[in-house]
Amino acid sequence: MGSLETTEIGPRSQSHGGDGGLLLVGCGKMGGALLRGWLEGGYNPDEITVVEPSRASVETTIGEHPVRVFDSIQELGTDIRPRVVLFAVKPQMMDETVPFYRPIAENGALIVSIAAGKTINYYENQLTKEAGIIRCMPNTPAAVGRGITAAISNSNVSIEERDLCDELLHAVGEVVWLTDEGQMDAVTALSGGGPAYVFLLVECLAEAGMAAGLDEDLAMDLARATVAGAGELLFQSDEPAAQLRKNVTSPAGTTEAAIRVLRDTDALKDLMTLAIGAATERSRDLGG
């Protein structure tokens, strides 16, 4: 691999931290997952600098890797020239965080954000309209390298910068690129929140099992293993979800009896449509 001073990041580069490298702002669950993916993928820790006031969480992630960590941008200074600044702080913290990075954006850094609801126009207004900006929405399976991230860029982003961002995001899973930023609210609702809906499904399956006569621990063990196994089967299979469902559903069998309840009334589909709609609208609200 090359170096962030050009268009890539990698173990042979000799650049250091905030100067020419990658500056990660925020290292919570998602920021930590990205950082872990980069380090486990062999990226040069000397090229990575983290701004995060909660040092304990960062130290757990970086282990013995020589990643530089600062409590704030004030401690680091704004005269640095990172190749990429990636914002991984909560949307409600962006107003008090982003403006401090305007000098860095004006120095030509590529700006990448994973904050829900914050539009490209928001960053252009907060930083500079000349900045290259990429807005992303990953999801929490990134923590185990199985996430999916949707991304879209403004017209200032070069092909090389898009490729660089794509490489960074691939460290934690799949990447899809959008052509319309208006799709990002629905992406946030579907894949961003999707893991929570699946975990709720596990809870509901376990509760249904208990109602059918299973004890609590057994019902939860069965529900967890079933959903996790089904997800892995879906991941490894080339068949569409509909066909995998049919493969499990024998004519006049027990599964068909359950599927008939779920499909004949369209209750599950209607409920999920309402849920995704509510999350999409909330994402729009967050974007102002």
SERO-4910 file (N, C-alpha, C, O; in steps of 0.05 Angstrom, whole numbers):
BEGIN
 pado doro    nc1    nc2    nc3   cac1   cac2   cac3    cc1    cc2    cc3    oc1    oc2    oc3
  Met    A     17    -24      0      0      0      0     17     25      0     41     24      6
  Gly    A      5     48     -7     20     73     -8     17     89     17     19     78     39
  Ser    A     12    115     15     10    132     38    -13    152     35    -22    158     13
  Leu    A    -24    161     57    -45    180     57    -36    207     45    -52    224     38
  Glu    A    -10    211     44      0    236     32     -5    236      2     -5    257    -11
  Thr    A     -9    212    -10    -17    211    -38    -47    205    -39    -63    223    -36
  Thr    A    -54    179    -43    -83    173    -43    -89    149    -26   -113    141    -25
  Glu    A    -70    136    -14    -75    112      0    -64    113     28    -50    132     36
  Ile    A    -69     91     43    -58     89     70    -46     61     73    -57     42     62
  Gly    A    -24     59     87    -13     32     88     11     29    106     21     50    116
  Pro    A     20      5    111     41     -1    131     68     10    124     85     11    142
  Arg    A     74     16     98    101     24     91    105     54     92    127     64     89
  Ser    A     84     69     97     86     98     97    102    108    121    101     95    142
  Gln    A    115    131    118    131    142    140    119    168    150    132    181    167
  Ser    A     95    176    141     84    201    151     73    197    179     70    174    188
  His    A     69    218    194     61    216    222     35    231    228     32    254    223
  Gly    A     16    215    240     -8    226    252    -22    247    236    -29    243    213
  Gly    A    -28    269    249    -44    290    237    -32    303    213    -46    316    198
  Asp    A     -6    301    209      7    314    186      9    294    163     27    277    162
  Gly    A    -10    296    144     -9    279    121    -24    253    125    -26    237    106
  Gly    A    -34    247    148    -47    222    154    -77    224    157    -90    240    144
  Leu    A    -88    207    174   -116    205    179   -123    215    207   -111    206    226
  Leu    A   -141    234    209   -149    245    235   -178    235    241   -197    243    227
  Leu    A   -181    218    261   -206    208    269   -217    224    293   -204    226    314
  Val    A   -240    237    289   -252    254    310   -275    239    322   -296    237    310
  Gly    A   -271    228    346   -291    212    360   -284    183    357   -279    172    335
  Cys    A   -283    169    380   -276    141    380   -295    125    398   -286    111    416
  Gly    A   -321    128    393   -341    113    408   -344     86    395   -325     74    385
  Lys    A   -368     75    394   -373     49    383   -366     47    354   -351     29    345
  Met    A   -376     66    338   -371     65    309   -343     74    302   -329     61    286
  Gly    A   -334     96    314   -307    105    310   -287     84    318   -267     79    304
  Gly    A   -292     71    341   -274     49    350   -274     25    331   -253     13    327
  Ala    A   -298     19    320   -299     -3    301   -282      3    276   -268    -15    266
  Leu    A   -284     28    266   -268     35    243   -238     34    250   -222     23    234
  Leu    A   -231     45    272   -203     45    280   -192     16    283   -170     10    274
  Arg    A   -208     -1    295   -200    -29    298   -197    -42    271   -178    -57    266
  Gly    A   -215    -36    252   -213    -48    226   -188    -38    211   -175    -54    198
  Trp    A   -181    -13    214   -157     -3    201   -132    -16    212   -114    -24    197
  Leu    A   -131    -19    239   -107    -30    251   -105    -60    245    -83    -70    238
  Glu    A   -127    -74    246   -127   -103    240   -122   -108    210   -112   -129    203
  Gly    A   -128    -88    194   -123    -90    165    -95    -83    157    -88    -84    133
  Gly    A    -78    -76    176    -50    -71    170    -43    -42    164    -21    -37    154
  Tyr    A    -62    -24    169    -56      4    163    -36     14    183    -35      6    206
  Asn    A    -19     32    174      3     43    191     -8     60    214    -20     81    209
  Pro    A     -5     51    239    -15     66    262     -2     94    264    -14    112    275
  Asp    A     23     97    253     36    123    254     21    144    237     25    168    241
  Glu    A      4    134    219    -11    153    202    -38    161    214    -52    178    203
  Ile    A    -45    150    237    -71    154    249    -69    170    275    -54    163    293
  Thr    A    -85    192    276    -87    208    300   -117    208    308   -135    210    291
  Val    A   -122    207    334   -149    206    345   -153    230    363   -137    235    381
  Val    A   -176    243    360   -185    264    379   -209    252    394   -230    248    382
  Glu    A   -205    246    420   -226    233    436   -220    239    465   -199    230    475
  Pro    A   -238    253    479   -233    259    508   -234    235    526   -221    235    547
  Ser    A   -247    213    518   -248    189    534   -226    170    526   -230    152    510
  Arg    A   -202    175    537   -179    160    529   -180    130    535   -168    114    521
  Ala    A   -195    123    556   -196     95    563   -207     78    541   -197     56    535
  Ser    A   -228     88    527   -241     72    506   -222     70    482   -221     49    469
  Val    A   -206     91    477   -187     90    454   -165     70    460   -157     54    443
  Glu    A   -154     71    485   -132     54    492   -139     24    490   -123      7    484
  Thr    A   -164     18    497   -174    -10    494   -173    -19    465   -167    -42    459
  Thr    A   -179      0    447   -179     -7    418   -152     -9    406   -146    -28    391
  Ile    A   -134     10    413   -108     11    399    -88     -8    411    -68    -16    398
  Gly    A    -92    -17    436    -72    -35    449    -44    -24    448    -40     -2    459
  Glu    A    -26    -38    436      2    -30    435      9    -13    410     32     -5    406
  His    A    -11     -9    393     -6      6    368      1     36    375    -12     47    392
  Pro    A     21     47    362     29     75    368     11     96    355     21    114    341
  Val    A    -15     94    360    -33    115    351    -32    139    370    -34    135    394
  Arg    A    -31    162    359    -30    186    375    -59    194    383    -77    193    366
  Val    A    -63    201    409    -90    207    419    -89    234    433    -71    240    449
  Phe    A   -108    252    426   -110    278    438   -138    282    449   -158    271    439
  Asp    A   -140    297    471   -166    302    483   -183    321    467   -208    319    467
  Ser    A   -171    339    451   -186    359    436   -169    369    413   -145    365    412
  Ile    A   -183    382    394   -169    395    372   -151    418    382   -131    424    370
  Gln    A   -159    430    404   -142    452    415   -115    441    424    -95    454    421
  Glu    A   -115    417    435    -90    404    444    -73    397    420    -48    399    421
  Leu    A    -86    389    398    -71    380    374    -62    404    358    -40    404    346
  Gly    A    -79    425    356    -73    448    340    -86    446    312    -92    424    303
  Thr    A    -90    469    299   -104    469    273    -85    475    250    -94    478    227
  Asp    A    -59    476    255    -40    481    233    -31    455    220    -13    456    202
  Ile    A    -42    432    228    -35    407    216    -48    403    189    -67    418    183
  Arg    A    -39    385    173    -49    380    146    -55    350    142    -41    337    127
  Pro    A    -76    340    155    -82    311    151    -93    308    123   -105    326    111
  Arg    A    -90    284    112   -102    278     86   -132    275     88   -147    283     70
  Val    A   -141    262    110   -169    257    115   -177    264    143   -162    258    162
  Val    A   -200    277    147   -212    281    173   -238    265    173   -255    271    156
  Leu    A   -241    246    191   -266    230    192   -280    236    219   -270    231    240
  Phe    A   -304    248    216   -320    255    240   -337    231    248   -353    221    232
  Ala    A   -333    221    273   -348    199    283   -360    206    310   -360    189    329
  Val    A   -371    230    312   -384    239    337   -414    239    333   -423    239    310
  Lys    A   -429    240    354   -458    239    353   -469    264    339   -457    285    342
  Pro    A   -491    261    324   -502    284    309   -507    309    327   -502    331    318
  Gln    A   -516    305    351   -522    327    369   -497    341    379   -499    363    391
  Met    A   -474    330    375   -449    342    383   -435    356    360   -414    369    364
  Met    A   -445    354    336   -431    365    312   -429    395    313   -408    406    306
  Asp    A   -450    409    321   -449    438    321   -426    449    338   -414    470    331
  Glu    A   -420    436    360   -399    445    378   -372    434    371   -352    440    384
  Thr    A   -371    416    351   -346    403    343   -335    412    317   -312    420    315
  Val    A   -352    412    296   -343    416    269   -329    443    264   -308    443    251
  Pro    A   -339    466    274   -327    491    267   -297    494    273   -283    508    260
  Phe    A   -288    479    294   -260    480    301   -242    469    279   -218    474    279
  Tyr    A   -253    454    261   -238    440    241   -238    456    214   -227    446    194
  Arg    A   -249    480    214   -250    496    190   -222    501    178   -218    498    154
  Pro    A   -202    509    195   -176    514    184   -164    489    170   -150    491    150
  Ile    A   -170    466    182   -159    441    170   -173    436    143   -160    427    124
  Ala    A   -199    441    142   -213    437    116   -203    457     96   -200    450     72
  Glu    A   -197    481    104   -187    501     86   -159    494     76   -150    504     55
  Asn    A   -144    478     91   -118    468     83   -120    445     63    -99    436     53
  Gly    A   -144    436     56   -147    417     35   -153    388     44   -153    370     27
  Ala    A   -159    384     70   -165    357     79   -192    347     67   -210    363     64
  Leu    A   -193    321     61   -218    309     54   -234    305     79   -224    294     99
  Ile    A   -260    313     79   -277    311    102   -296    288     98   -311    287     78
  Val    A   -296    269    117   -314    246    116   -330    246    142   -319    250    164
  Ser    A   -356    241    140   -373    241    164   -391    217    165   -401    209    144
  Ile    A   -394    206    189   -413    184    192   -436    192    210   -451    174    221
  Ala    A   -440    218    214   -461    228    232   -488    227    218   -491    237    196
  Ala    A   -508    214    230   -534    212    219   -547    239    216   -546    255    234
  Gly    A   -561    244    193   -577    268    189   -562    292    181   -574    312    172
  Lys    A   -535    293    183   -520    317    176   -513    316    146   -499    298    137
  Thr    A   -523    336    132   -521    336    103   -494    347     93   -479    359    108
  Ile    A   -488    342     68   -464    353     56   -465    384     57   -445    396     63
  Asn    A   -488    395     53   -491    424     54   -485    435     82   -474    456     85
  Tyr    A   -491    419    103   -485    427    130   -455    431    133   -446    451    145
  Tyr    A   -439    411    123   -410    413    126   -398    435    109   -379    448    117
  Glu    A   -410    439     85   -400    461     68   -405    488     82   -387    506     80
  Asn    A   -427    491     96   -432    516    110   -415    519    135   -406    541    142
  Gln    A   -410    497    149   -394    498    174   -364    501    168   -350    513    184
  Leu    A   -355    490    146   -326    489    140   -319    508    117   -313    531    121
  Thr    A   -321    497     93   -317    514     69   -330    500     45   -329    475     43
  Lys    A   -341    515     27   -355    503      4   -335    491    -16   -343    477    -34
  Glu    A   -309    497    -12   -289    486    -29   -279    458    -20   -265    445    -35
  Ala    A   -287    450      4   -278    424     15   -290    400      0   -313    401     -8
  Gly    A   -274    379     -3   -284    354    -12   -298    340     12   -285    336     33
  Ile    A   -323    333      9   -339    322     32   -352    296     23   -365    295      2
  Ile    A   -350    276     40   -363    250     36   -380    244     61   -370    244     83
  Arg    A   -405    240     56   -424    233     77   -429    203     77   -435    192     55
  Cys    A   -427    190    100   -429    161    101   -449    152    123   -454    167    142
  Met    A   -460    129    119   -477    116    140   -469     87    142   -479     70    127
  Pro    A   -452     81    161   -446     52    167   -466     41    187   -484     55    196
  Asn    A   -463     15    194   -480      4    215   -463    -12    234   -440    -18    228
  Thr    A   -475    -20    256   -459    -31    278   -446    -58    273   -426    -64    287
  Pro    A   -455    -75    254   -439    -99    248   -411    -93    239   -394   -111    236
  Ala    A   -405    -67    234   -378    -59    228   -359    -68    251   -335    -73    246
  Ala    A   -370    -71    275   -353    -79    298   -341   -106    294   -321   -113    307
  Val    A   -353   -123    277   -343   -150    272   -335   -153    243   -334   -175    232
  Gly    A   -331   -130    229   -323   -131    201   -344   -139    182   -338   -146    159
  Arg    A   -370   -138    190   -392   -146    173   -413   -124    169   -436   -130    164
  Gly    A   -403    -99    170   -422    -77    166   -426    -72    137   -414    -84    119
  Ile    A   -444    -53    132   -447    -42    105   -450    -12    108   -465     -2    125
  Thr    A   -436      3     90   -436     32     91   -446     43     65   -436     35     44
  Ala    A   -464     62     66   -473     77     43   -458    104     43   -456    116     65
  Ala    A   -449    113     20   -434    138     19   -442    154     -5   -450    144    -25
  Ile    A   -438    181     -3   -442    199    -25   -424    223    -21   -418    231      1
  Ser    A   -414    234    -43   -395    255    -42   -405    280    -56   -423    279    -72
  Asn    A   -393    303    -50   -399    327    -65   -380    328    -90   -363    311    -93
  Ser    A   -384    348   -106   -370    349   -131   -340    356   -128   -325    355   -148
  Asn    A   -332    364   -104   -304    371   -100   -286    347    -95   -262    349    -95
  Val    A   -299    324    -91   -283    299    -85   -273    287   -111   -288    282   -130
  Ser    A   -247    282   -112   -235    270   -136   -240    240   -136   -248    228   -116
  Ile    A   -234    227   -159   -237    198   -161   -217    185   -141   -224    165   -129
  Glu    A   -193    196   -139   -174    184   -121   -183    187    -92   -179    168    -76
  Glu    A   -195    209    -85   -205    212    -57   -228    193    -52   -230    183    -30
  Arg    A   -245    190    -71   -267    171    -68   -257    143    -64   -266    128    -47
  Asp    A   -236    135    -80   -224    109    -77   -211    105    -50   -213     84    -38
  Leu    A   -199    126    -40   -187    125    -13   -208    121      8   -204    104     26
  Cys    A   -230    136      7   -251    133     26   -263    105     24   -269     92     45
  Asp    A   -267     95      0   -277     68     -4   -260     47      9   -270     29     22
  Glu    A   -234     51      7   -215     32     20   -217     33     50   -217     12     63
  Leu    A   -219     57     61   -221     60     90   -246     47    101   -246     34    121
  Leu    A   -269     51     86   -294     40     95   -296     10     92   -309     -4    107
  His    A   -282     -1     71   -282    -29     67   -268    -45     89   -271    -69     91
  Ala    A   -254    -31    106   -240    -44    129   -260    -56    148   -253    -73    164
  Val    A   -286    -47    147   -306    -57    166   -330    -69    152   -351    -74    164
  Gly    A   -328    -74    126   -350    -88    112   -354    -78     84   -335    -67     71
  Glu    A   -378    -81     74   -385    -73     46   -390    -43     44   -395    -29     64
  Val    A   -387    -32     20   -392     -4     15   -409     -1    -10   -404    -14    -31
  Val    A   -430     16     -9   -446     23    -32   -445     53    -35   -446     67    -16
  Trp    A   -445     62    -60   -444     91    -66   -471    100    -77   -482     88    -96
  Leu    A   -482    121    -66   -507    132    -75   -503    154    -96   -482    166    -97
  Thr    A   -524    158   -112   -523    180   -131   -541    203   -123   -540    225   -135
  Asp    A   -558    199   -103   -577    219    -93   -575    220    -63   -581    201    -49
  Glu    A   -567    243    -52   -565    246    -23   -591    243     -9   -592    236     15
  Gly    A   -613    248    -24   -639    244    -12   -645    216     -3   -663    211     13
  Gln    A   -630    196    -14   -633    168     -6   -622    162     21   -628    142     33
  Met    A   -605    181     31   -590    175     56   -608    171     80   -602    156     98
  Asp    A   -631    186     81   -649    183    104   -661    155    105   -664    144    126
  Ala    A   -668    144     81   -679    117     80   -658     97     86   -663     76     99
  Val    A   -633    102     77   -611     84     84   -606     83    114   -603     62    125
  Thr    A   -607    107    126   -604    108    155   -625     92    170   -620     78    189
  Ala    A   -650     94    159   -672     79    172   -670     49    168   -675     34    186
  Leu    A   -661     41    143   -660     12    137   -635     -2    148   -638    -20    164
  Ser    A   -612      6    139   -588     -8    147   -575      3    172   -564    -11    188
  Gly    A   -578     30    176   -567     42    200   -581     31    225   -568     23    244
  Gly    A   -607     31    224   -623     21    247   -629     -9    245   -638    -21    265
  Gly    A   -624    -21    222   -632    -48    218   -623    -69    238   -638    -86    246
  Pro    A   -598    -67    248   -589    -86    268   -607    -86    293   -612   -107    305
  Ala    A   -617    -62    301   -634    -61    325   -660    -75    319   -671    -88    337
  Tyr    A   -670    -74    295   -695    -88    288   -691   -118    289   -708   -133    298
  Val    A   -668   -127    281   -661   -155    282   -659   -165    311   -668   -186    318
  Phe    A   -646   -149    327   -644   -156    356   -671   -157    369   -676   -174    386
  Leu    A   -689   -139    361   -717   -139    371   -731   -165    362   -746   -176    377
  Leu    A   -725   -174    337   -736   -199    328   -728   -222    345   -744   -240    351
  Val    A   -702   -222    353   -693   -243    371   -709   -243    397   -717   -264    407
  Glu    A   -713   -219    408   -728   -217    433   -757   -228    429   -767   -242    446
  Cys    A   -769   -220    407   -797   -229    402   -798   -259    397   -817   -272    407
  Leu    A   -779   -270    383   -778   -299    379   -776   -314    405   -790   -333    410
  Ala    A   -758   -304    423   -755   -317    449   -780   -315    465   -788   -335    478
  Glu    A   -793   -292    465   -818   -289    480   -840   -307    469   -856   -318    484
  Ala    A   -841   -310    443   -861   -328    430   -855   -357    438   -873   -372    442
  Gly    A   -829   -363    439   -822   -390    447   -830   -396    476   -839   -418    482
  Met    A   -827   -376    493   -835   -380    521   -866   -383    522   -876   -399    538
  Ala    A   -880   -368    506   -909   -370    506   -918   -398    496   -940   -407    503
  Ala    A   -901   -410    480   -907   -437    469   -898   -459    488   -903   -483    483
  Gly    A   -885   -452    511   -878   -472    531   -849   -476    537   -842   -493    553
  Leu    A   -831   -461    524   -802   -463    529   -794   -446    553   -807   -426    559
  Asp    A   -773   -455    568   -764   -438    589   -748   -415    577   -739   -416    554
  Glu    A   -743   -394    593   -732   -369    583   -704   -372    570   -699   -362    548
  Asp    A   -686   -386    584   -659   -389    574   -658   -405    548   -644   -397    529
  Leu    A   -673   -427    548   -674   -443    523   -685   -427    500   -675   -429    478
  Ala    A   -707   -413    505   -720   -397    484   -700   -376    472   -699   -372    448
  Met    A   -686   -363    490   -667   -342    481   -643   -355    466   -634   -345    445
  Asp    A   -633   -378    476   -611   -391    462   -619   -400    434   -604   -396    415
  Leu    A   -643   -410    432   -653   -419    405   -657   -395    387   -650   -396    363
  Ala    A   -668   -373    397   -673   -349    381   -647   -337    371   -645   -330    348
  Arg    A   -627   -334    389   -602   -322    382   -588   -338    361   -579   -328    340
  Ala    A   -586   -364    365   -572   -382    347   -586   -383    320   -573   -384    299
  Thr    A   -612   -382    320   -627   -384    295   -624   -359    278   -619   -361    254
  Val    A   -625   -336    290   -622   -311    275   -593   -308    265   -588   -300    243
  Ala    A   -574   -314    283   -546   -312    275   -540   -331    253   -526   -324    234
  Gly    A   -550   -356    255   -545   -376    234   -558   -369    208   -546   -373    187
  Ala    A   -582   -359    209   -597   -351    185   -582   -328    171   -581   -327    147
  Gly    A   -571   -309    187   -556   -287    176   -531   -297    162   -524   -287    140
  Glu    A   -517   -316    174   -493   -327    161   -500   -342    136   -485   -341    116
  Leu    A   -522   -357    136   -531   -371    112   -537   -352     90   -530   -356     67
  Leu    A   -551   -330     97   -557   -309     77   -532   -297     66   -530   -291     42
  Phe    A   -512   -292     83   -487   -280     75   -472   -298     56   -460   -288     36
  Gln    A   -472   -324     61   -455   -342     45   -470   -352     20   -457   -361      1
  Ser    A   -496   -349     19   -511   -360     -3   -514   -340    -26   -515   -316    -22
  Asp    A   -514   -350    -51   -520   -334    -74   -550   -331    -80   -558   -316    -97
  Glu    A   -566   -347    -66   -595   -346    -70   -608   -322    -57   -598   -313    -36
  Pro    A   -629   -311    -69   -643   -289    -57   -657   -297    -31   -662   -321    -27
  Ala    A   -663   -278    -14   -676   -284     11   -702   -298      7   -709   -316     23
  Ala    A   -717   -291    -13   -743   -304    -18   -739   -334    -23   -755   -350    -14
  Gln    A   -718   -341    -38   -714   -370    -44   -704   -385    -19   -712   -407    -14
  Leu    A   -688   -372     -3   -679   -384     22   -703   -389     40   -704   -410     54
  Arg    A   -722   -371     41   -746   -374     56   -762   -398     46   -771   -415     62
  Lys    A   -764   -401     20   -779   -423      8   -765   -450     14   -778   -470     18
  Asn    A   -739   -449     15   -724   -474     21   -730   -485     49   -729   -509     53
  Val    A   -737   -467     67   -744   -476     95   -773   -484     97   -781   -498    116
  Thr    A   -789   -475     79   -818   -477     82   -829   -501     66   -835   -498     42
  Ser    A   -833   -523     79   -844   -547     67   -874   -544     63   -887   -532     81
  Pro    A   -886   -553     41   -915   -551     36   -930   -564     59   -925   -587     67
  Ala    A   -950   -550     69   -967   -560     90   -952   -567    116   -963   -581    133
  Gly    A   -928   -555    119   -913   -561    143   -916   -540    165   -933   -522    163
  Thr    A   -900   -543    186   -903   -524    209   -894   -496    202   -907   -476    210
  Thr    A   -872   -494    186   -863   -467    178   -883   -453    161   -888   -429    164
  Glu    A   -896   -468    143   -916   -456    125   -939   -445    142   -951   -424    135
  Ala    A   -946   -459    163   -968   -449    180   -961   -422    193   -978   -404    195
  Ala    A   -936   -419    201   -927   -394    212   -925   -372    191   -933   -349    195
  Ile    A   -913   -379    168   -910   -359    146   -937   -349    137   -940   -325    130
  Arg    A   -957   -366    137   -984   -358    128   -995   -336    146  -1007   -317    137
  Val    A   -990   -339    172   -998   -318    191   -984   -291    185   -996   -270    186
  Leu    A   -958   -293    180   -942   -269    176   -947   -256    149   -946   -232    146
  Arg    A   -953   -272    128   -956   -262    101   -985   -256     93   -990   -236     79
  Asp    A  -1004   -272    102  -1032   -268     93  -1044   -242    102  -1060   -230     87
  Thr    A  -1036   -233    125  -1047   -207    135  -1029   -184    128  -1037   -160    131
  Asp    A  -1004   -189    118   -984   -169    112   -977   -152    137   -967   -130    135
  Ala    A   -983   -164    161   -979   -148    185   -949   -142    189   -942   -119    196
  Leu    A   -932   -161    184   -903   -157    188   -893   -136    168   -878   -118    176
  Lys    A   -900   -138    143   -891   -119    123   -902    -91    129   -887    -72    127
  Asp    A   -927    -89    136   -939    -63    142   -926    -50    166   -920    -26    166
  Leu    A   -921    -66    186   -908    -56    211   -880    -46    205   -871    -25    214
  Met    A   -865    -62    189   -838    -54    182   -837    -29    165   -820    -12    167
  Thr    A   -857    -26    146   -859     -3    130   -864     22    147   -852     43    142
  Leu    A   -881     20    167   -886     42    185   -861     49    201   -855     73    205
  Ala    A   -847     29    210   -823     33    226   -801     47    210   -789     66    219
  Ile    A   -796     37    185   -776     50    168   -784     78    161   -767     96    159
  Gly    A   -809     82    157   -819    109    151   -815    128    174   -806    151    169
  Ala    A   -820    119    198   -815    136    221   -786    143    225   -779    166    231
  Ala    A   -769    123    221   -740    128    224   -730    146    202   -712    163    207
  Thr    A   -740    144    177   -733    161    155   -740    190    161   -724    208    156
  Glu    A   -764    194    172   -773    221    178   -756    233    200   -750    257    200
  Arg    A   -749    217    220   -732    227    242   -704    234    231   -693    254    240
  Ser    A   -694    219    212   -668    226    200   -670    253    186   -651    269    187
  Arg    A   -692    258    172   -696    284    159   -697    306    180   -686    328    175
  Asp    A   -710    301    202   -712    321    223   -684    328    234   -678    352    239
  Leu    A   -667    308    238   -640    313    248   -624    330    229   -606    344    237
  Gly    A   -630    327    203   -616    343    183   -626    371    180   -616    387    164
  Gly    A   -648    378    195   -658    405    194   -675    410    170   -686    432    167
***
